[in-house]
Amino acid sequence: MNCKNCGKEFNKHRRQVHCSKICAQTYNNHKFNGICLHCSKEFGGFQGQIFCSNGCARSYYVSSTEGTSRSRAHKKYANLNKHKKKANDFLYSNLRNGAIQPQPCAICNASRLYTEAHHQNYNKPLEVDWLCDSCHKRVHKAVRSLLRIAI
């Protein structure tokens, strides 16, 4: 096998990918000079790093999504569905406090570790059906198709 750092051929031992400890250290510590995508400062970072700090990354992604149709649609949905958010927040605060425990899937009886809460009525936030991901998707798909038939 050839060393990932220097290309020298060596006999591989288990998960070894470098010919020596020195090659492994220089490969792992290989830094390059980059220019931050957000603030345009020069910085020393690792290969593939595009921001000089986590703060620049957060600022870049927040500013790049403002005003897009996706964020406008999200804000519109949030404003129209405040009752859903309130019910979900109440349910999850009770889950964190231990007042309510997840149950196995009501349809396929999957483990309670993998279930999600499904509200039939958002005015009763603690009355939920516990469903696994696949059953939850099927329920929502069925509800959407029933709504299309009714309209």
MARBA-3410 file (N, C-alpha, C, O; in Angstrom, 1 decimal):
151
0.9,-1.2,0.0,0.0,0.0,0.0,0.9,1.2,0.0,2.0,1.2,0.5 ~ 0.4,2.3,-0.5,1.1,3.6,-0.6,0.6,4.5,0.5,-0.6,4.6,0.8 ~ 1.6,5.3,1.1,1.3,6.3,2.2,0.4,7.4,1.6,0.6,7.9,0.5 ~ -0.6,7.8,2.4,-1.5,8.9,2.0,-0.8,10.2,1.9,-1.2,11.1,1.2 ~ 0.3,10.4,2.7,1.0,11.7,2.8,2.1,11.8,1.7,2.1,12.7,0.9
3.0,10.8,1.8,4.2,10.9,0.9,4.2,10.0,-0.3,5.0,10.2,-1.2 ~ 3.3,9.1,-0.3,3.2,8.2,-1.5,4.1,7.0,-1.5,4.1,6.2,-2.4 ~ 4.9,6.9,-0.4,5.9,5.8,-0.3,5.2,4.5,0.0,4.2,4.4,0.7 ~ 5.7,3.4,-0.7,5.1,2.1,-0.5,5.5,1.5,0.8,6.7,1.6,1.2 ~ 4.6,0.9,1.6,4.9,0.2,2.8,3.9,-0.9,3.1,2.9,-1.1,2.4
4.3,-1.8,4.0,3.5,-2.9,4.4,2.4,-2.5,5.4,2.7,-2.0,6.5 ~ 1.1,-2.6,5.0,0.0,-2.1,5.8,-0.2,-3.0,7.0,-0.1,-4.3,6.9 ~ -0.4,-2.4,8.2,-0.7,-3.1,9.4,-2.1,-2.6,9.9,-2.2,-1.5,10.3 ~ -3.1,-3.5,9.9,-4.5,-3.2,10.4,-5.0,-2.0,9.6,-5.1,-2.1,8.4 ~ -5.4,-0.9,10.3,-6.0,0.2,9.6,-5.0,1.3,9.3,-5.4,2.5,9.1
-3.8,1.0,9.2,-2.7,2.0,9.0,-2.8,2.5,7.5,-2.9,1.7,6.6 ~ -2.7,3.8,7.4,-2.7,4.5,6.1,-1.5,5.3,5.8,-1.3,5.8,4.7 ~ -0.6,5.5,6.8,0.6,6.2,6.6,1.8,5.3,6.9,1.7,4.4,7.7 ~ 3.0,5.6,6.3,4.2,4.8,6.5,4.8,5.0,7.8,5.5,4.1,8.3 ~ 4.6,6.1,8.5,5.2,6.4,9.8,4.3,7.4,10.6,3.4,8.0,10.1
4.7,7.5,11.9,3.9,8.5,12.7,4.2,9.9,12.2,3.3,10.7,12.3 ~ 5.3,10.2,11.8,5.7,11.5,11.3,4.8,11.9,10.1,4.3,13.0,10.0 ~ 4.6,10.9,9.1,3.8,11.2,8.0,2.3,11.4,8.4,1.6,12.2,7.9 ~ 1.9,10.6,9.4,0.5,10.7,9.9,0.3,12.1,10.5,-0.7,12.8,10.3 ~ 1.3,12.6,11.3,1.1,13.9,12.0,1.2,15.0,10.9,0.4,15.9,11.0
2.1,14.9,10.0,2.1,16.0,9.0,0.9,16.0,8.1,0.4,17.1,7.7 ~ 0.3,14.8,7.8,-0.9,14.7,7.0,-2.1,15.3,7.8,-2.8,16.1,7.2 ~ -2.2,15.0,9.1,-3.3,15.5,9.9,-3.2,17.0,10.2,-4.2,17.6,10.4 ~ -2.0,17.5,10.3,-1.8,18.9,10.6,-1.5,19.8,9.4,-1.2,20.9,9.5 ~ -1.8,19.2,8.2,-1.5,20.0,7.0,-2.5,21.2,6.9,-3.7,21.0,6.8
-1.9,22.3,7.0,-2.7,23.5,6.9,-2.5,24.3,5.6,-1.4,24.1,5.0 ~ -3.4,25.1,5.2,-3.2,25.9,4.0,-3.8,27.3,4.3,-4.5,27.5,5.3 ~ -3.4,28.2,3.5,-3.9,29.6,3.7,-5.1,29.7,2.8,-5.1,29.5,1.6 ~ -6.2,30.1,3.4,-7.5,30.3,2.7,-8.0,31.7,2.9,-7.5,32.4,3.7 ~ -9.1,32.0,2.2,-9.7,33.3,2.3,-11.2,33.0,2.7,-11.9,32.2,2.0
-11.6,33.6,3.8,-12.9,33.3,4.3,-14.0,33.8,3.3,-13.9,34.8,2.7 ~ -15.0,32.9,3.1,-16.0,33.2,2.2,-16.9,34.3,2.6,-17.6,35.0,1.8 ~ -17.0,34.5,3.9,-17.9,35.6,4.5,-17.2,36.9,4.6,-17.7,37.9,4.1 ~ -16.1,37.0,5.3,-15.4,38.3,5.6,-14.2,38.6,4.8,-13.6,39.6,4.9 ~ -13.8,37.6,3.9,-12.7,37.8,3.0,-11.3,37.9,3.7,-10.4,38.4,3.1
-11.2,37.5,5.0,-9.9,37.6,5.7,-9.1,36.3,5.3,-9.7,35.3,5.0 ~ -7.8,36.5,5.3,-6.9,35.3,5.1,-6.8,34.6,6.4,-6.7,35.2,7.4 ~ -6.8,33.2,6.3,-6.7,32.5,7.5,-5.9,31.2,7.2,-5.9,30.7,6.1 ~ -5.3,30.6,8.2,-4.7,29.3,8.1,-5.7,28.2,8.6,-6.1,28.2,9.7 ~ -6.0,27.3,7.7,-7.0,26.3,8.0,-6.7,25.0,7.4,-5.6,24.8,6.8
-7.6,24.1,7.5,-7.4,22.8,6.9,-8.0,22.7,5.5,-8.9,23.5,5.2 ~ -7.6,21.8,4.7,-8.1,21.6,3.4,-9.6,21.5,3.4,-10.2,20.7,4.1 ~ -10.3,22.3,2.6,-11.7,22.2,2.5,-12.4,23.2,3.4,-13.7,23.4,3.3 ~ -11.7,23.9,4.3,-12.3,24.8,5.2,-12.6,26.1,4.4,-11.7,26.6,3.8 ~ -13.8,26.7,4.5,-14.1,27.9,3.7,-14.4,29.1,4.6,-14.5,30.2,4.1
-14.5,28.9,5.9,-14.8,30.1,6.8,-13.6,30.1,7.9,-13.1,29.1,8.2 ~ -13.3,31.3,8.3,-12.3,31.5,9.3,-12.7,31.1,10.7,-11.9,30.8,11.6 ~ -14.1,31.2,10.9,-14.6,30.9,12.3,-16.0,30.4,12.1,-16.7,30.5,11.1 ~ -16.6,29.8,13.2,-18.0,29.4,13.3,-18.9,30.6,13.2,-20.0,30.5,12.6 ~ -18.5,31.7,13.7,-19.3,32.9,13.7,-19.5,33.4,12.2,-20.6,33.8,11.9
-18.4,33.3,11.4,-18.5,33.7,10.0,-19.4,32.8,9.3,-20.2,33.2,8.4 ~ -19.4,31.5,9.6,-20.2,30.5,8.9,-21.7,30.8,9.3,-22.5,30.7,8.4 ~ -22.0,31.0,10.6,-23.4,31.3,10.9,-23.9,32.6,10.2,-25.0,32.6,9.7 ~ -23.1,33.6,10.3,-23.5,34.9,9.6,-23.7,34.7,8.2,-24.7,35.2,7.6 ~ -22.8,33.9,7.5,-23.0,33.7,6.1,-24.3,33.0,5.7,-25.0,33.4,4.9
-24.6,31.9,6.5,-25.8,31.1,6.2,-27.0,31.8,6.5,-28.0,31.7,5.8 ~ -27.0,32.6,7.6,-28.2,33.4,8.0,-28.5,34.5,6.9,-29.6,34.7,6.5 ~ -27.4,35.2,6.5,-27.6,36.3,5.6,-28.0,35.8,4.2,-28.6,36.4,3.4 ~ -27.5,34.6,3.8,-27.7,34.1,2.5,-29.1,33.5,2.3,-29.6,33.4,1.2 ~ -29.8,33.2,3.4,-31.2,32.6,3.3,-32.2,33.7,3.5,-33.4,33.5,3.3
-31.8,34.9,4.1,-32.8,35.9,4.3,-33.4,36.4,2.9,-32.7,36.6,2.0 ~ -34.7,36.5,2.9,-35.3,37.1,1.7,-35.6,36.0,0.6,-36.2,36.3,-0.4 ~ -35.1,34.8,0.8,-35.4,33.8,-0.2,-36.8,33.3,-0.1,-37.5,33.5,1.0 ~ -37.3,32.7,-1.1,-38.7,32.2,-1.1,-38.9,31.2,-0.1,-40.0,31.1,0.5 ~ -37.9,30.4,0.2,-38.0,29.3,1.2,-38.2,29.9,2.6,-39.1,29.5,3.3
-37.4,31.0,3.0,-37.6,31.5,4.3,-38.9,32.3,4.4,-39.6,32.3,5.4 ~ -39.3,32.9,3.3,-40.7,33.6,3.3,-41.8,32.6,3.5,-42.7,32.9,4.2 ~ -41.7,31.5,2.8,-42.7,30.4,2.9,-42.7,29.9,4.3,-43.8,29.6,4.9 ~ -41.5,29.7,4.9,-41.4,29.2,6.3,-42.1,30.2,7.3,-42.8,29.8,8.2 ~ -41.8,31.5,7.1,-42.4,32.5,8.0,-43.9,32.5,7.8,-44.6,32.6,8.8
-44.4,32.4,6.6,-45.8,32.4,6.3,-46.5,31.2,7.0,-47.5,31.4,7.6 ~ -45.9,30.0,6.9,-46.4,28.8,7.5,-46.5,29.0,9.0,-47.4,28.6,9.6 ~ -45.4,29.5,9.6,-45.3,29.7,11.0,-46.3,30.6,11.5,-46.9,30.4,12.6 ~ -46.6,31.7,10.8,-47.6,32.7,11.2,-49.0,32.1,11.1,-49.9,32.4,11.9 ~ -49.3,31.2,10.1,-50.6,30.6,9.9,-50.8,29.5,10.9,-52.0,29.1,11.1
-49.8,28.9,11.4,-49.9,27.7,12.3,-49.4,27.8,13.7,-48.7,26.9,14.2 ~ -49.6,29.0,14.3,-49.1,29.2,15.6,-49.7,28.2,16.6,-49.0,27.8,17.6 ~ -50.9,27.8,16.4,-51.5,26.9,17.3,-50.8,25.5,17.3,-50.7,24.8,18.3 ~ -50.3,25.1,16.1,-49.6,23.8,16.0,-48.2,23.9,16.8,-47.9,23.0,17.5 ~ -47.5,25.0,16.6,-46.3,25.2,17.3,-46.5,25.2,18.8,-45.7,24.6,19.6
-47.5,25.9,19.3,-47.8,26.0,20.7,-48.1,24.6,21.3,-47.7,24.2,22.3 ~ -48.9,23.8,20.5,-49.2,22.4,21.0,-48.0,21.6,21.0,-47.8,20.8,22.0 ~ -47.1,21.7,20.0,-45.9,20.9,19.9,-44.9,21.3,21.1,-44.3,20.4,21.7 ~ -44.8,22.6,21.3,-43.9,23.0,22.4,-44.4,22.5,23.7,-43.6,22.1,24.5 ~ -45.7,22.5,24.0,-46.3,22.1,25.2,-46.0,20.6,25.4,-45.6,20.1,26.4
-46.2,19.8,24.3,-46.0,18.4,24.3,-44.6,18.0,24.6,-44.3,17.2,25.5 ~ -43.6,18.7,23.9,-42.2,18.4,24.1,-41.7,18.9,25.5,-40.7,18.3,26.0 ~ -42.3,19.9,26.0,-41.8,20.3,27.4,-42.3,19.3,28.4,-41.6,19.0,29.3 ~ -43.5,18.7,28.2,-43.9,17.6,29.0,-43.1,16.3,28.9,-42.9,15.6,29.8 ~ -42.6,16.1,27.7,-41.7,15.0,27.4,-40.4,15.1,28.2,-39.9,14.2,28.8
-39.9,16.4,28.1,-38.6,16.6,28.8,-38.7,16.5,30.3,-37.8,16.0,31.0 ~ -39.9,16.9,30.8,-40.1,16.9,32.3,-40.5,15.5,32.7,-40.4,15.2,33.9 ~ -40.8,14.6,31.8,-41.1,13.2,32.2,-42.6,13.0,32.5,-43.0,11.9,33.0 ~ -43.4,14.0,32.3,-44.8,13.9,32.5,-45.5,13.0,31.5,-46.6,12.4,31.9 ~ -44.9,12.8,30.4,-45.5,12.0,29.3,-44.4,11.2,28.8,-43.2,11.7,28.6
-44.6,9.9,28.4,-43.6,9.0,27.8,-44.0,8.6,26.4,-45.2,8.3,26.2 ~ -43.1,8.5,25.5,-43.4,8.0,24.2,-43.9,6.5,24.3,-43.4,5.8,25.2 ~ -44.7,6.1,23.4,-45.3,4.8,23.4,-44.9,4.1,22.1,-44.4,4.8,21.1 ~ -45.0,2.8,22.0,-44.8,2.1,20.7,-45.8,2.6,19.6,-46.8,3.1,19.9 ~ -45.4,2.4,18.4,-46.3,2.8,17.2,-47.7,2.2,17.4,-47.8,1.0,17.6
-48.7,3.0,17.2,-50.1,2.6,17.4,-50.5,1.7,16.2,-51.5,0.9,16.3 ~ -49.8,1.7,15.1,-50.2,0.9,13.9,-49.4,-0.4,13.8,-49.9,-1.5,13.7 ~ -48.0,-0.3,13.8,-47.2,-1.5,13.6,-46.5,-1.9,14.8,-45.8,-2.9,14.8 ~ -46.7,-1.2,16.0,-46.1,-1.6,17.3,-44.6,-1.5,17.3,-43.9,-2.3,18.0 ~ -44.0,-0.6,16.5,-42.5,-0.4,16.5,-42.1,0.1,17.8,-42.9,0.7,18.6
-40.8,0.0,18.1,-40.3,0.4,19.4,-40.6,1.9,19.7,-40.6,2.7,18.8 ~ -40.8,2.2,21.0,-41.1,3.5,21.4,-39.9,4.5,21.3,-40.0,5.7,21.4 ~ -38.7,3.9,21.0,-37.5,4.8,20.8,-37.6,5.5,19.5,-36.9,6.5,19.3 ~ -38.4,5.0,18.6,-38.4,5.5,17.2,-39.8,6.1,16.8,-40.1,6.2,15.6 ~ -40.6,6.4,17.8,-41.9,6.9,17.5,-42.0,8.5,17.5,-41.2,9.1,18.2
-43.0,9.0,16.8,-43.2,10.4,16.7,-44.6,10.7,17.2,-45.5,9.8,17.0 ~ -44.9,11.9,17.7,-46.2,12.3,18.2,-47.0,12.8,17.0,-46.5,13.6,16.2 ~ -48.2,12.3,16.8,-49.1,12.8,15.8,-50.4,13.3,16.4,-51.1,12.6,17.1 ~ -50.6,14.6,16.2,-51.8,15.3,16.8,-53.0,15.1,15.9,-53.0,15.4,14.7 ~ -54.1,14.6,16.4,-55.4,14.6,15.7,-56.1,16.0,15.9,-56.7,16.5,15.0
-55.9,16.5,17.1,-56.5,17.8,17.5,-55.5,18.6,18.2,-55.1,18.3,19.3 ~ -55.1,19.8,17.6,-54.1,20.6,18.3,-54.6,21.3,19.5,-53.8,21.9,20.3 ~ -55.9,21.4,19.7,-56.5,22.0,20.9,-56.3,21.1,22.1,-56.4,21.5,23.3 ~ -55.9,19.8,21.9,-55.7,18.9,23.0,-54.2,18.4,22.8,-54.0,17.3,22.3 ~ -53.2,19.2,23.2,-51.8,18.9,22.9,-51.2,17.7,23.5,-50.3,17.1,22.9
-51.8,17.1,24.6,-51.2,15.9,25.1,-51.9,14.6,24.6,-51.5,13.5,24.9 ~ -53.0,14.8,23.8,-53.7,13.6,23.2,-53.1,13.4,21.9,-53.5,14.0,20.9 ~ -52.1,12.5,21.8,-51.4,12.2,20.5,-51.4,10.7,20.2,-51.6,9.9,21.1 ~ -51.3,10.4,19.0,-51.0,9.0,18.5,-49.5,8.9,18.3,-48.9,9.7,17.7 ~ -48.9,7.9,18.9,-47.5,7.6,18.7,-47.3,6.7,17.5,-47.8,5.6,17.5
-46.6,7.3,16.5,-46.4,6.5,15.2,-44.9,6.5,14.9,-44.2,7.4,15.2 ~ -44.5,5.4,14.2,-43.2,5.4,13.7,-43.1,6.3,12.5,-44.2,6.7,12.0 ~ -41.9,6.6,12.0,-41.8,7.5,10.9,-42.6,7.1,9.6,-43.3,7.9,9.0 ~ -42.5,5.8,9.2,-43.1,5.3,8.0,-44.6,5.4,8.2,-45.3,5.8,7.2 ~ -45.2,4.9,9.3,-46.6,5.0,9.5,-47.1,6.4,9.6,-48.2,6.8,9.1
-46.3,7.3,10.2,-46.7,8.7,10.3,-46.8,9.3,8.9,-47.7,10.1,8.6 ~ -45.8,9.0,8.0,-45.9,9.5,6.6,-47.1,9.0,5.9,-47.8,9.7,5.2 ~ -47.4,7.7,6.1,-48.6,7.1,5.5,-49.9,7.8,6.0,-50.8,8.0,5.2 ~ -50.0,8.1,7.3,-51.2,8.7,7.8,-51.3,10.1,7.2,-52.4,10.5,6.8 ~ -50.2,10.9,7.1,-50.3,12.2,6.5,-50.7,12.1,5.0,-51.4,13.0,4.5
-50.1,11.1,4.3,-50.5,11.0,2.9,-51.9,10.7,2.7,-52.6,11.2,1.8 ~ -52.5,9.8,3.6,-53.9,9.5,3.5,-54.8,10.7,3.8,-55.8,10.9,3.1 ~ -54.4,11.5,4.8,-55.1,12.7,5.1,-55.1,13.7,4.0,-56.2,14.2,3.6 ~ -54.0,13.8,3.3,-53.9,14.7,2.2,-54.8,14.3,1.0,-55.4,15.1,0.4 ~ -54.8,12.9,0.8,-55.6,12.4,-0.3,-57.1,12.6,0.0,-57.9,12.8,-0.9
-57.5,12.4,1.3,-58.9,12.6,1.7,-59.3,14.1,1.5,-60.4,14.4,1.1 ~ -58.4,15.0,1.8,-58.7,16.4,1.6,-58.8,16.8,0.2,-59.7,17.6,-0.1 ~ -58.1,16.1,-0.7,-58.2,16.4,-2.1,-59.6,15.9,-2.6,-60.2,16.5,-3.5 ~ -60.0,14.7,-2.1,-61.3,14.2,-2.5,-62.4,15.1,-2.1,-63.4,15.3,-2.8 ~ -62.3,15.6,-0.8,-63.3,16.4,-0.2,-63.5,17.8,-1.0,-64.6,18.3,-1.0
-62.4,18.3,-1.5,-62.4,19.6,-2.2,-62.8,19.3,-3.6,-62.9,20.3,-4.4
END
